[in-house]
Amino acid sequence: MNRVPISFSCSSPDLIPRYQSEGSSGADLHADIPEQQPITIAPGRWKRIPTGLRLEIPPGYEAQVRPRSGLSFKHGVTILNAPGTIDSDYRGEVQVILLNLGNESFQVERGTRIAQIIFAPVVQADFRLKETLSRSERGQGGFGSTGS
């Protein structure tokens, strides 16, 4: 597996992102909230959850914040803007917008694994304005035009 060095600061050693297995592509992000002040997310609502993590991502890379499958399956909790993109020039705290699509309130406590973070190379487009575009077999078909 390829590795890219990522410099970071973190509010507490217990909140450092961790890969849960040797083959994991995403490292878990943890909630950085006070011990005695859990955050409750009602059904149909969302909350911004701090992680205490700040990253220095090398140029040419991005981080993507993605939902954890266990939270989605067990509680209906996902990420509102999934995947969330963290650009290489951002130095603020990583925060996660959790959305509760479940039927019951979901409680986030300090250290709860709330999301996973993936690092990926980035290619920027060189946009070129043209009056007409080349034809393709698909053409302008969208939203289900290739079948179900």
N, C-alpha and C positions, 0 to 999 in steps of 0.2 A: 504494500500500500504506500502511495506517495504521501509525503508529509511536507507541509509548509510551516515555517516558523511564524508564530503569532505572539507578539508581545502583548501583555495585558496588565491591568491593575484590577484588584478585586477588593471589596470591602471586608471580606473574611475568607480564610483558607477553606472553610467548609462549603463555600459557594463556587469554588473553581469548577468549571465545566469538566465532566468526566465521560469518557467512552465506557459503555457498559459491557462491551465484549470486544475481542480482538478485531472482528470484522465490521464493527459499527461504523457507519459513515457519519452519523450525527452524535455530537456530545451533548449531554443533558445540561440544560440551564435550570438554575434553582431560584426560587423566590427569595428576595432579600427584603423581608419585612420583620418588624419587631416580634419577638417571641410571643408576647401577650396581646398582639393586635392582629389576629388573622383577618383576612379579607374574604368576605362572602359575596359570591356572584349569583344573583337570582336568575332563574330561568329566563331566557330571552335577553339578558343584559350582558354587558362587557365591562371589564376593568383593566386598567393599565397596571401591570405588575413589574416592579423593579427587580433587577438581578444583581445589582452591585458590581457589574462587570463593565469594564471599558477596554476596548480593543485597539490595537495598532495593526491594521490589516495591510500587508504589502501592496503597493500599486500593482494592478493587473489581476487582483483577486477581489472577491466580495464574500460576505457571509450571508447565509440565508437562514432565517428563523422559521422553523416548521413545527407543526403540531406533533405531539406524541400520540402514537396510535392507541396506547393504553388509556389515556385520558379521554380520547374520542370515543372509544368503544365502551368503556365502563361508565362514563359520566356524561357523554355528549359535549365535552369541553374541547374546543378547538381554538385556532388563532384567527382573529377577525381579518387580518390582511395577509393571510398565508399565500405564498411565503413572504415573510418580511425581509426586505433587503437592507443590509448594512454596507454602505460604501467604504472604500479604503480610506477616504479622507475624513470620516466621521470619528470623533474622539469622545463623544458623550456616552452616558450610561446606556447599555442595552436594556430595553424595556419590552415587555411582551403584552399585547392586547389579547387577553383571554376572553372568549365568547362562550357562554353557557347555552348550548342548544338542547340540553337535557330538560327533564321534567322536575328536577329537584335542585335546590340551591347547592352550590359547590363551594367548599371552604378551602382557601389557600393559606397554608401556614409557612412559617420560615423553613426554608430548605426543600419545600415541595418541588419536585421535578415538573416544571411547567411547559417546557418546550425543548426542542433540540436544535443545535446550530451546526450548519454544514458550511464548509469553505469551498469555493469553486473559482476557476479562472474566469475572467471577463473578457469579452471581445466587444469593442465599441464600433458602432456602425459609422461608415462614411456616407452620409446621406447625399444622394444625387437626384436633384429635381429633374424630371422628364415630363414632357407633355403626354406621351403615350408609353405604355408598358408592353413588354412582350406578351404574347398570348400563351395560355396554358390550357391543358385539357380540362382542368377544373373551372377555370374562368372566375366568375364572381360568386360562385356557389359557396354558401356558408351556413352555419347553424344547422347542422344535420344533413347537408347536401350530399355527403359521401356515404350515407347510410346510417343505420342505427346500431 
